[in-house]
């Protein structure tokens, strides 16, 4: 069984920092997981801040509790997918475990009351996952937001810069993460002129790259394609790939056969237009 936790926050109750494409990001990702990777709707939890029911609000407690619930279930699951689309930022590191001197963090919908979720807290939960796990963070300053021990930065067709971030030992070798940008960069929330909807530039690039590869693609190749897609469409943000192992070798394989025409149609609807408006996914 596969389970997913998808978190999209537009901060509609905080107009000064409001975003536009984050909820659409997780809806699009939900559809992709169901269409191509054999996820069942009942096993996908969406936390979104346009949801009236408090249990599905992307509050700090709900995010943490849902992650911990996945940890408890992970021994009996084949795969977990966690996607966060929302604000991210940095704060000065107080326990001196970051070489950069800063902790990365994500911003829940109730951050003004409950505060942020730091990378240290995310790591302490994520390192307990027992099954294959995919982590997607479309937010600013997200390069090492889960503090996984190994990260990879795409340089060119045949070159990736591999970095050992820390000495954390994670027993599960199958934890993989894609982040929307480097720790010192911002991620764009963009308007797609084709679909006339707001989307996260990184999430859009990820889903489009999966479809361009007909959902059958090695993880490193997918990462390369996402980087190239963003660069081709005029974005300066550089996604980062991280892993619990220094030799990530997962290959995405389509579980459900969609028609080629359906895929092409979705690629057109999701493709980024070079003439887009973009705002940054960071708390100003």
HUFENMO-V381173 format. One record per run of one state. SS is the DSSP state (hx for helix, st for strand, lp for the rest). FROM is the first residue (numbers start at 1). TO is the last residue. If there is no record, write none. Layout:
# HUFENMO-V381173
ss:SS from:FROM to:TO
ss:SS from:FROM to:TO
This chain:
# HUFENMO-V381173
ss:lp from:1 to:1
ss:st from:2 to:8
ss:lp from:9 to:14
ss:hx from:15 to:17
ss:lp from:18 to:21
ss:hx from:22 to:36
ss:lp from:37 to:40
ss:hx from:41 to:43
ss:st from:44 to:48
ss:lp from:49 to:53
ss:hx from:54 to:56
ss:lp from:57 to:59
ss:hx from:60 to:76
ss:lp from:77 to:78
ss:st from:79 to:85
ss:lp from:86 to:87
ss:st from:88 to:92
ss:lp from:93 to:101
ss:st from:102 to:106
ss:lp from:107 to:110
ss:hx from:111 to:114
ss:lp from:115 to:116
ss:st from:117 to:118
ss:hx from:119 to:126
ss:lp from:127 to:131
ss:st from:132 to:138
ss:lp from:139 to:149
ss:st from:150 to:156
ss:lp from:157 to:158
ss:st from:159 to:164
ss:lp from:165 to:174
ss:st from:175 to:179
ss:lp from:180 to:187
ss:st from:188 to:192
ss:lp from:193 to:196
ss:st from:197 to:200
ss:hx from:201 to:212
ss:lp from:213 to:216
ss:st from:217 to:218
ss:hx from:219 to:232
ss:lp from:233 to:239
ss:st from:240 to:243
ss:lp from:244 to:250
ss:st from:251 to:252
ss:lp from:253 to:259
ss:hx from:260 to:270
ss:lp from:271 to:277
ss:st from:278 to:280
ss:lp from:281 to:284
